Amino acid sequence: MIREEIEDLVEEVIQLVGASSMADIGKVIGEIMLRIKGRADGRLVNQIVKDKLS
């Protein structure tokens, strides 16, 4: 997956789970990892989620 696809997915999941702060990072990353199933680097996903939630 390219970065833009991951960013779009992160935004979608943040809205889906109602995340609004870093306290919700576990819910967001958990849902994303279920959806990407190894198609993206976990470190990149983690960094994008942190950027979006901070």
C-alpha positions as CSV (number, residue, x, y, z in Angstrom):
1,M,0.0,0.0,0.0
2,I,1.2,3.5,-0.7
3,R,1.3,6.2,1.9
4,E,-1.8,8.0,0.5
5,E,-3.9,4.8,0.7
6,I,-2.8,4.3,4.3
7,E,-3.6,7.9,5.2
8,D,-7.1,7.6,3.7
9,L,-7.7,4.3,5.6
10,V,-6.5,5.9,8.8
11,E,-8.9,8.8,8.4
12,E,-11.8,6.4,7.7
13,V,-11.0,4.3,10.7
14,I,-10.6,7.3,13.0
15,Q,-14.1,8.4,12.1
16,L,-15.5,4.9,12.3
17,V,-14.3,4.3,15.9
18,G,-14.8,7.9,17.0
19,A,-11.2,8.4,17.9
20,S,-10.4,11.9,19.1
21,S,-7.1,11.6,21.0
22,M,-3.9,9.5,21.5
23,A,-5.9,7.6,24.1
24,D,-7.7,5.9,21.2
25,I,-4.6,4.8,19.3
26,G,-5.1,1.2,20.2
27,K,-8.6,1.0,18.8
28,V,-7.5,2.7,15.6
29,I,-4.4,0.6,15.0
30,G,-6.2,-2.6,15.8
31,E,-8.9,-2.0,13.2
32,I,-6.4,-0.9,10.6
33,M,-4.2,-3.9,11.0
34,L,-7.2,-6.2,10.6
35,R,-8.0,-4.4,7.3
36,I,-4.5,-4.3,5.8
37,K,-3.4,-7.8,6.8
38,G,0.3,-7.3,6.2
39,R,0.1,-5.2,3.1
40,A,1.7,-2.2,4.8
41,D,4.6,-1.5,7.2
42,G,3.3,-1.4,10.8
43,R,5.7,1.3,11.7
44,L,4.4,3.6,8.9
45,V,0.8,2.9,10.0
46,N,1.7,3.7,13.6
47,Q,3.4,7.0,12.6
48,I,0.5,8.1,10.4
49,V,-2.0,7.3,13.1
50,K,0.0,9.3,15.7
51,D,0.3,12.2,13.3
52,K,-3.5,12.2,12.7
53,L,-4.5,11.9,16.4
54,S,-2.0,14.5,17.7
